[in-house]
Amino acid sequence: MLSFMMEIDATRRSPLDQLAVDFPHVLQSGQPSLDFCRRVYGVPESDEIVGRRLGVPVSRVRGWREVGRRAGSGMCR
């Protein structure tokens, strides 16, 4: 049973890796969802690292993080 749990852990992605996997779907929709912005806000890496990984300007990452911060605090509805 322990090996099964180790397999599950091995398939988990870091928050930044998961954003990179999900990002093409964001591009298709044209606008990131509030959930996506909350997830960007929760990624511990710097804005520069996130921007480089997703191939977007740092200013866009900062904008998403601001939306995520506001959405997470209940200010946006």
C-alpha positions, -999 to +999 in steps of 0.1 A: +000+000+000+029+024+007+041+021-029+007+031-042+008+063-021+043+070-034+030+066-070+003+092-062+028+116-048+050+112-078+022+123-101+015+155-082+027+187-098+040+218-081+015+247-083+037+264-110+039+232-130+001+228-128-004+265-139+018+258-169-003+228-178-036+247-175-024+279-191-032+269-228-068+266-217-067+301-204-054+313-237-083+295-255-109+312-233-093+346-237-097+356-201-083+339-170-110+328-145-110+340-109-099+305-099-069+307-122-060+342-107-064+328-072-040+300-081-015+324-096-017+344-064-010+313-043+022+303-063+052+310-041+076+317-070+084+353-079+064+371-106+095+369-129+097+331-126+060+327-132+060+351-162+090+333-177+074+299-172+041+309-188+057+332-214+039+363-203+050+397-191+056+402-154+030+429-154+004+404-165+014+380-137+011+409-112-024+418-125-035+382-121-021+381-086-039+413-077-072+399-090-065+366-071-058+385-039-090+405-042-111+375-051-096+355-022-105+381+003-141+383-008-138+418-023-148+407-058-181+390-065 
